[in-house]
Amino acid sequence: MTQAQVVETALNSFLSPDGSERMEAAFSRRIDKVVRQLDKLDYRVELNSEALALFVRFWLTANPALPDAARVAAQAQGKERFEGFVEALARKMEFGPKLVEAVGRLGSGV
């Protein structure tokens, strides 16, 4: 098939009466896929927000305020622990398993 024949076939297909219906169906499928992806993203954002809020609530209720004398040492230790947390988070994001996957397994009864 020559290039001219390919172009002619493509144009005939595009301009045929059912061409617009096929394009609309393909467009509709793509939009449906995007909507499903957005729904998953919305769920994950909500899950992350709720997990963070729950952690903060437990942390605030379980940890009393420090006296002034211990605050400097606690801040230094907190900085060190936070750096370890960031490193662990980077490993988790790179290698998994992710929280969403674990929650998904729990929800599916696996």
N, C-alpha and C positions, 0 to 999 in steps of 0.2 A: 504494500500500500504506500503510495507516495505521500509526501507532505501535503500536497493540495487535497488529496482524497481524505486525509486525516482531518484537515481543517474543515472541509466540506461536510464530512460526517458529524464533526463536533458542532458546527453551526446548525445543521439540520436538526440535530438532537436538541440543541439549546432553544431553537425557534419553534420546535414542534408544539402543538397544542398541549400535550401532556408534559412538556418540559417544565413549565412553571409549577405544575402540581408536584413533580418530582423534586424540584428545588425547594418548594415549600415543605415537603415531607422531610427532606434532608435537614433543612433549617430547623424544623420542629424537633427532630431527634437531637440535634446539637444543643438546642436550648434546653430540652429536657435533661440532657447530661449535665449541663452547667448548673441547672437548678438542683439536681441531686448532689453535685459537688458542693454547692453553697450550703445545702442542708447539713452535710457532713461537717463542713467548716464551722457552721453555727453551733452544732452540737459540741464540737471540740473546744471552741472558745468558751461556751457555757460551762463545760466540764472543768476546764482549767481555772476559770474564775471561781467556781464553787469550791474546788480543791484548795485554792489559795486562801479563800475566805475562811474555810474550815480550819486550815492550818493556823492562820493568824489568830483566830478565836481561841483555839486550844493553847497556843503559845502564850497569849496574853493572860489567860486564866491560870496557867501552870507556872509562870515565871514572875516572882515578885520583883519589885524595884530593888536595885542595888544601893547600898550605902555609898556615900561619896568617896570614902577611902578605897573601896574596891572597884570603882568605876573605871579608872585608867587602865588597870590590869585587865579588866573584863573587855574593854574596847580593843586592846591589843590582841587578846585571844579571839575576840569576835572577828577582827579583820583577818586573822590567820584562818579561822574556820570558814569564813565566807569565801576566801580564795580556794580552799579545798572544795567547797560546795560548787563553785563555778566550774572547776576542773571536772568534778564528777558529773555535773549537768552536761558539759560538752561531750564527755564520753558517752553518756546516756543518749544524747541526741544523735551522735554519730553511729553508735553500735546497737542501741536499743537494749531490751525491749521497751517500748513506750507505754506510758500509763494508759493511753487510749486503747492500745491493743489488749492490755490486761483487763481493763474494764469491759471491753467488748467480749472477751472470753467469759468473764463472769456473767454478763448479761445473756450470753447464749447458752449458758449451762454447761460449758466445756470444762 
